Amino acid sequence: MGQTAAATGWTWVRDITRYQWMVFLIAWLGWSLDNTDFNLFSLVLRPAMTELLGGNPTAADIGRVGGILSMTGLLGWALGGFAFGIVGDYFGRVRTLMLSVALVAVCTALQGFTHSTVTFGICRFLTGVGTGAEVVLGIPLVAEAFADVHRAKVLGVMMTGGGFGSLIGGQLYAIVGPYGWRYVMFAGVLPAIILILLRRGLDEPEHFRAVHARRAAIRAQGEQSREDREYMRFAPAQLFSPGLRYSTFIGVLFCVGTLLAIWTSQIWLPTIQGQLLAKQGITGPAAAPFIGHGMTLWGLGGIIGYATFGFIADVVGRRATIIFYNVGTIVAGLYMYLWLDTYDLYPYLLPIFGYFVFGVFSGHAVYLPELFPTHVRATAVSFCNGSGRVITSFGPLIAGLLAGSLNGAFNQATAVMTCFAGLSIIAALLGRETKDEGLPE
């Protein structure tokens, strides 16, 4: 049961079946390519806003409208997680996943046809809906396909798709960007084409098929027991039943802490690097390579953090691993933001900080599915992530306002927000350990 199957070195890879490889590949590609599309926005933000705002907007105009559009996308991400998670619990993980990928691809491409910030914002919101859906569907899909062996390892590696999405987006922009920002958006149709081709013939995991069969049998009964009626209740309502509401609280607290810690850095870290470089006389175009290189190092550290989470969790347990990553986030973040007054050590510390602040998100994939039964799993993962993202969408704004009161000290404001990783530590201390347990049915 669970993770008790022994595996030394990399011999465990030979245990993976063809079906499991296909599930992993589709979930990984869906997550990475959806992140590619979602992150293309940040790459085309300035040229797109310059054109849509009339060709000569001020920096304040670009910042204001760009900030609103960023929040719009994040709120769409939260809504997509809520809605598609419920749909996935009733209609299947695979088909709903394909629908979310198609939504991201089409709406990303439609942004290239827009001629106003309003229509661009509508497409941005719908792109966020699809992106938020993908991860909350991919997580239960992979968890159930690998329910009995190597679950944590595979889920951790699957989450690296988020990091690779940023790298793919950067390369795509380098190739297509010279032709204009609209063509970058048009390239967003590629994920749908790739994944629809891979999807053919892929069945739902056995855990979901068992749930589907049980629901059909209950509906066919003339009289239902109390247990059957509870099983058939609307999935979101079940999250607050006596048996699940504590797990729901733990999941939301865990997600809020990790999301607040990372999104503020995601938005303001380039600005912080620019301020440090300016102190050393490196400004304007000369600073861009340093900032770009730093963000790449941050992302690469995150990919390693994603991938190793599951291996560590299988050895020391889920709760201890979550605490380890969050403590690392706080220590590395506070040292960078409060103790360094030059850029010199940033290239060395950014991958370390990235390892912790990104890597803990594998805990969303590893720990959350183990807290909830199959028939509400996608709904639960989506609710915990979605609640966290709604709250987090205001985090960068709060940090920006706080920086204003600190005379533009974005490093100090971001340090404050990084400390919210402590909420995830509290969640791990209060939550139950799921190491060596089978995936709840």
N, C-alpha and C positions, 0 to 999 in steps of 0.2 A: 504494500500500500504506500501511497505518497512517494517519498523520496528515499525509501529504504533500499531500493535496488542498488547493489554495489557496482561501482565503476571506478576503474583506476586509469589515470592519465586521460587519454582521448578515446579509449576503447568504447566508451558509452555511445559514441557517434554511430557505431555499427549497429546499435539496437534500433535506430530510427527507421521506421518504415517509409515506403514511397508516399503513402497518403500523408504521413506526418510531415515529410519534407515539403510536400505541396502546400499544406496548410501554413507551415512556417514561411515559405517563400511568398505566398500571397499576402499574409499579414505583414511581413517585413517590407515588401515592396509597396504595399498600400500605405503603410505608415511613412516610409521614406519619401515616396513620390507625392503623397498629400502634403507632407511638410515642405517639399520642394515648391509646390504650387503656392502654399500659404506664405512662404518666406520670400517668394518672388516680389511680393508687395513692397517689402522693405528696400529691395534693390532698385525698384522703379519709382519709389515714392517721390523723389524730388523732380525728375523729369515729367512724371505724370501730373503732379500737382501744378507744376509750372505751366503746362499746356492747358489743363482744365480750368485753372483760375485766371486765364486770360493772357498768359505769356510773360507777365512781368510782376508776379506777386512778391510781396516782401517775405523775409524769413519768418516773421511772426505769422503771416497768413499760412504759409506752408506748415509751420509748426502746429497751428491751431487746427486746421483742417486735417492734416495728417494724423494728429492725435485723436481726433474724433473718429476718423476712419479706422485707426488701430483699435480703439475701444469697441467699435462696431463689430470688427472681425472677432475679437475675443468674446463678446457677448453672443455672437452667432455660434462660436465654438461651444460655449456652455449650453445653449439651447439645443444644438445638434446632439450633444452628448445625452441630454435628458430624453429627447424625443426618440432618437434612433436606438438608444439602449432598450427602451420599452418595446419598440418594434422588433428588435433582434430577439427578445425573449419570447415573442409570440410567433414570428414568421421565419425565424432561422438566422443564424449568424452569417452564413455565406452570402445568401441573396441580398440581405440588408447591407452587408459590407460592399457589395458591388454597386448598389444604389448610391451609397455615400461617396464612393470613388468617382462615379459618373457625375454626381452633383458638383464635386470639387473641380473636376476637369472642365466641365461645361461652363460653370460660373467664372472660373479663372479666365477662360478664353473670352467670355462675354465682356470682361473688364476692358479688353482691348478694343471693343466697339463703342464704348461709352464716350459721351461728349459733355458730361456734366458731373460734378462731384456727387450729386444726389443719386444718379443711376450707378455711378461707380460704387457708392456706398452700399446700395442695395445688393449689387453683385458681390461686394466684399463680405457682407453679412451672410449671404448664402454660401459663399466659399467657406466661411468659418463654420457654418452648420455642418457641412460635409466633412471638414477636417476633424471637428470634434467628435463626429460619429465614428470615424474610422478607428481611432485608438480604443474606444470603449467596446467596439465589436471585435477588433483583432485580439484584444486581451482574453476574453472568455473563449474565443475560438481556439486559440493556441493552448490555453490552459486545459480545455476539455480534450483536445486531440492528444495532449501529453499528460493526461490525468494521472497515470500510474507510474511514470518513470521520467526522470530528468526534467521535470516541469519547471523548476526555478531557473536552471541553467538556460534552457531554451527561451523562456520568457525574457530573461535578462538580455540575451543576445538579440532577440526580436526588437527590443526597445532601442537598440543602436540605430534603427532606421531613422529615428528622429534626428540624430546627429548627422547621419549621412545625407539626410534631406537638405541640410544647410550647405554641405559640400557640393551636392549635385546642383542645387540652385545657383551657387556661385559660378560653376563651370558653364551651366546653361546660359547664364547672363553674359558671361565672357564671349560665348559663341554668337548668341542672337542679339545681345544688347546693342551692338553697333548699328543694327538695322532700325532701332527705335523701340521705345518701351511697349508699344502695342504688340509688336511681334513676340516679345518676351511673354506676354499674356497669352497669345495664341498658342504658344508651345505647351500650354497647360492641358491640351487634349491628349497628350502622350500617355499619362497614367491610365486613362480609361481604356485606350487601345491595348496597352500591354496587359493589364489585369483581366480584361474581358477574355482575351485569348487564353490566359492561364486558367481562368475560372472553369472552363468547360469540363464537365464530368466530375467536379468536386462535390462530394456529399457532405451533409451536416455531420458533426461529431456524434458519436454514439450516445453521449450523455444527453444531448439535445433531443435526439430521436426518441430516447426513452421518456423524456418529459412530454414530448408531443403525443406519444402513444398513451401515456397515463391520462393526459387531459382529454383525449378522445374517449377513453374508456369511462372516465367520470361523467362526461356529458351524456354518454349513452345509458347511464344508470337511471332508473326511475326514482330512486331515493338516494340521497348523498349523506354521508356521515359528516360530523363536524370537522374532522380532519380534511376530508375532501373539499368541503366548502372553503376552508381556509386556504387550501392549495390553489383553488380556482379564483381567489380574490385578485383584484387588479394589482399587478406587480408592485407599483410604487407604494400602495397602501400597506403591503406586506413588510416593507422596510421598517415600518414603525410598529410592527406587532411585538408583543412581549419577547418573543424568541430572537428577534433580529435588530431591535432598535439600538441596543448597545453596540453591536457591530457597526451599525450605520453611523453612530456618533463617532466611533473610533476612526472609521474610514474618512469621514468629512474632516475631522481634526487633522489627520495625517495629510490629507491633500491640501488643505488651506495653508498649513505651515510650509510645505515644500514649494507650493506655487507662489506664495508671497515672497519667499526667499529668492527665487530665481527670476521672476518676471521683472522685478525692479532692476536687477543687474542686467538683464537682457536689453532693457530700454536705455539705461543710463551709462553702462560700462564704456561704450565708445566715447561718450562725452567726458567721462572721468579720465580716460587715457589722454584725450586731447588736452585737458587742463594740465595734466602732469607734464606732457611734452612741451606745452607752451612755456612752462617755467624754465625749461632747458633751451628755449629759443627755437623750438621746432614747431612751426605753425603752418596752417593752410595746406596746400598740396603736399608739402614735404612731410606732414604728419600722417597722411593717409596710409602709406605703406606700413608704418609702425602699427597703426590701429587695426588695419586689416590682418596683419600677421598675428597680432595679439588675439583677435577674435577667432582666428583659425586655430591657434594653440588652445584656446578655451574650449572650442568645440571638439578638438581631438582628445583632450583630456576627458571630456564628457563621454565620448564613445567608449573609451576604455572603462570608465566608471559604470556605464550601462552594462557592459559585457561581463564584468567581474562580480556584479552584485549577486547574481544567482549562485555562483560558485561559493562565495563567502556565506550566503544565507543557508546553503546546504550543510555547511560545516558548523557554524556557530549559532544558527537560528535566525529567524526573520527579524525578531525584535532587536536583537543585539546588532544586526547589520544595519537596520534603519537608524539606530542611535549612533553607530559609528559614522555613517555618512552625514548625518545632520550635525554632529559635533565637528566633523571635518569642515563642513560648510561654514559654520559660525567662526571657527578658529581661523581658517584660511581667509575668509571674507573680511573679518575685522582687522586682521594683520595687514591685508592689502589696502583697505580703505582708510584705516586710521593711523597706521604706523609708518607707511611709506610716503615720502614727500617728493620722490623722484620716480622716473619711469624705469630705472635701470634693472630692478628685480622683477618687474611685471612679466617679462617673457618666461621667467622660471616659475612664477607663482600662478599664472593664469591656467596652465594645464592642471595644476594641483587643485585649484579652486573648481575648475570645470569638472574634474573627476568626481568631486563630492556633490556639487550643487546640481549637476545633471544626473549623475549616476543613481541618486536616490529615487529617481522616477521609475527605475526598474522595480522598486518596491510597490508602485501602483499596480504593476502587472503581476508581481509574484504574490504579494500579501493580500491585496483586496479580494481576488477571486477565491481565496481560501477561507474567507470569512462568511461566504454566502452560498446557498444551495443553487443548483443549476437553473431552476425555473425562474429565479429572480436575479441571476448573476449579472447579466448585461445591464439590467436596470440599476442594480446596486453600484456597479463600477461607474456607470454614467452619472448617477446621482452624486456620488462622492466627488468625482472629478468636476462635474458641472457646478456644484455648489462652490467648490474651491475656486473655479475660474470666474464665477460671478463676483465673488469677493475680491479676487486678485486683479480683476480688470481695473479696479480703482487704485491699486497699489502704486504703480508708476506715477499716477497723478498726485497722490499724497506725497510721494517722495519728491516730486518736482516742486510742490508747494512748500514742503519742509526745507528744501534747498534754498528757496527764495528767502525764507526767514533766517537762513544761515549764511547769507551773503554769497549765494551761488556755490556753496560747498556740497556738490552732488555726492562726493565720497562719503561725507558724514551722514547725509540723508539715506543713502543706499545701505550704509552700515546698519542703521537702525532697522530698516526693512529686512535685512539679512537675518537679524536676530529672531525673526518670526519662525525660523526653522526649529526653534525651541518648542513650538506647538506640536511638531511631528515627533519630537523626543517624548513629550508627555503622552502622545497617542500610543507610542510603542511601549511605554512603561505601563499604561493602563490596559492595553490590548492583550489578547491571549496569544500564546505561541502556537504556530501551526506547523512547525517543522516535523517531518516524519508522519504527518497526518494525510490521509487520502483526501482528494478533492471532494467536498460535500456534494451529494447527489440530490 
